[in-house]
Structure formats: structure tokens, C-alpha cells
Amino acid sequence: MRRIVLTALISAAAFPSFADLASDFAACKAEADSLKRLTCFDAISSVGVTSAAMSGGSNAKLNSSPIELTKATLRVQEKDFQRQVFNRRVELHPTFKNGTKKTLVAVEHTLQIQDAFGALVVNITSQLDIKIGPGKTAESDSFYLWEDNPFISDEPFDKLQGPVSTGVAKATLRVTKAVFSDGSVESY
């Protein structure tokens, strides 16, 4: 399995437009029932915030892509010497749905991961090779990981492990370009 190792890819401060979500996050945080609190956090949409931040504060809509992220599994992987995992790490396993009539072979995308307060912990652009037939859904063989370096503090792993282990981290992945088996390329 191919692994994509990402190190030191953190935006130190959240975009100013995240302040607009402060009241939503405060309301969710105040919820006493853990299931209702999780549902509240899941219901907060970051699409408008991402759009505003990328366009300098305007409310321009993002182009929608027929290739969608259907699931982003975030987890903390403990040390496992049999699997050659020598340090704890956070993993993100993406699953995509191909809503086109062509076979998909690669995607370019943006990936953002926020903590419970809406602070942007990861903000990258990346590419994945993934083969998905028309109308099909598939989990990528490649996944992202942020490994713990016990000698360096305040790195991506350190900022992700809490939100991921408590289930409040939110991953947003938006496909910006797709390559198909016929050689065609579409941008979104």
C-alpha cells in the first residue's frame, strides 16, 4: 500500500471568515448530550467558509465536481511493529464516488482538516491515483498520514491526535481536477 507522508503542513492561524462560525461551534460545544453534540458539529458546513477564505472574503460558490468524497476515515494508529508502524500517527483514508460516465484514474484535490473550534490544522493540495468505474465508489489504496516525531512538539500529529481521537475533527476534500482512462482531463 502506498503511503503519502505529509509533514509540517499547517496553517498557523485560521482564516478570518472562521469567526463567522464561532457561534455555531459555541452552541455545539454547549450541548450536554454527546450524540447531539456530535450531530451538531457534523451539521456545520465549512463549504461557505472555505469559499469565502479562498476568494478573499466574497461569497463566491465553489464549482461542484461529479467526483465526490463520500467518506473520510480519520483515525489514530498506535505503534504496531508487525505492520512496521514505529511511531503513533494519524491516518486519513478517503473514499470517492465517480459520478461521471468515464473511468476515473486520478484526482487532484484540496484537503482541509479542522479541529472542533474550526481552526484549520491541515490545508494542502494533493493528487491521488485511483481507478473508479463510472458511477462506482471506491476507497483509495493511498492514504494520508501524519506521524508523531517524539522529538518535535506542536507538529501536525500533535494538533490532530486530540480532535481525531475524540471524533470532532472535520475533513473537507474537494476535487479540483480529474484524469480519465481515455486521457481526458476535467477541471472543477
Secondary structure in CASP SS format (residue, H / E / C, confidence):
PFRMAT SS
TARGET T0000
AUTHOR 0000-0000-0000
METHOD secondary structure of the structure
MODEL  1
M C 1.00
R C 1.00
R E 1.00
I E 1.00
V E 1.00
L C 1.00
T C 1.00
A C 1.00
L C 1.00
I C 1.00
S C 1.00
A C 1.00
A C 1.00
A C 1.00
F C 1.00
P H 1.00
S H 1.00
F H 1.00
A H 1.00
D H 1.00
L H 1.00
A H 1.00
S H 1.00
D H 1.00
F H 1.00
A H 1.00
A H 1.00
C H 1.00
K H 1.00
A H 1.00
E C 1.00
A C 1.00
D C 1.00
S H 1.00
L H 1.00
K H 1.00
R H 1.00
L H 1.00
T H 1.00
C H 1.00
F H 1.00
D H 1.00
A H 1.00
I C 1.00
S C 1.00
S C 1.00
V H 1.00
G H 1.00
V H 1.00
T H 1.00
S H 1.00
A H 1.00
A H 1.00
M H 1.00
S C 1.00
G C 1.00
G C 1.00
S C 1.00
N C 1.00
A C 1.00
K C 1.00
L C 1.00
N C 1.00
S C 1.00
S C 1.00
P C 1.00
I E 1.00
E E 1.00
L E 1.00
T E 1.00
K E 1.00
A E 1.00
T E 1.00
L E 1.00
R E 1.00
V E 1.00
Q E 1.00
E C 1.00
K C 1.00
D E 1.00
F H 1.00
Q H 1.00
R H 1.00
Q C 1.00
V E 1.00
F C 1.00
N C 1.00
R C 1.00
R E 1.00
V E 1.00
E E 1.00
L E 1.00
H E 1.00
P E 1.00
T E 1.00
F E 1.00
K E 1.00
N E 1.00
G C 1.00
T C 1.00
K C 1.00
K C 1.00
T C 1.00
L E 1.00
V E 1.00
A E 1.00
V E 1.00
E E 1.00
H E 1.00
T E 1.00
L E 1.00
Q E 1.00
I E 1.00
Q E 1.00
D C 1.00
A C 1.00
F C 1.00
G C 1.00
A C 1.00
L E 1.00
V E 1.00
V E 1.00
N E 1.00
I E 1.00
T E 1.00
S E 1.00
Q E 1.00
L E 1.00
D E 1.00
I E 1.00
K E 1.00
I E 1.00
G C 1.00
P C 1.00
G C 1.00
K C 1.00
T E 1.00
A E 1.00
E E 1.00
S C 1.00
D C 1.00
S C 1.00
F E 1.00
Y E 1.00
L E 1.00
W E 1.00
E E 1.00
D C 1.00
N C 1.00
P C 1.00
F C 1.00
I C 1.00
S C 1.00
D C 1.00
E C 1.00
P H 1.00
F H 1.00
D H 1.00
K H 1.00
L H 1.00
Q H 1.00
G H 1.00
P H 1.00
V H 1.00
S H 1.00
T H 1.00
G C 1.00
V C 1.00
A C 1.00
K E 1.00
A E 1.00
T E 1.00
L E 1.00
R E 1.00
V E 1.00
T E 1.00
K E 1.00
A E 1.00
V E 1.00
F E 1.00
S C 1.00
D C 1.00
G C 1.00
S C 1.00
V E 1.00
E E 1.00
S E 1.00
Y C 1.00
END
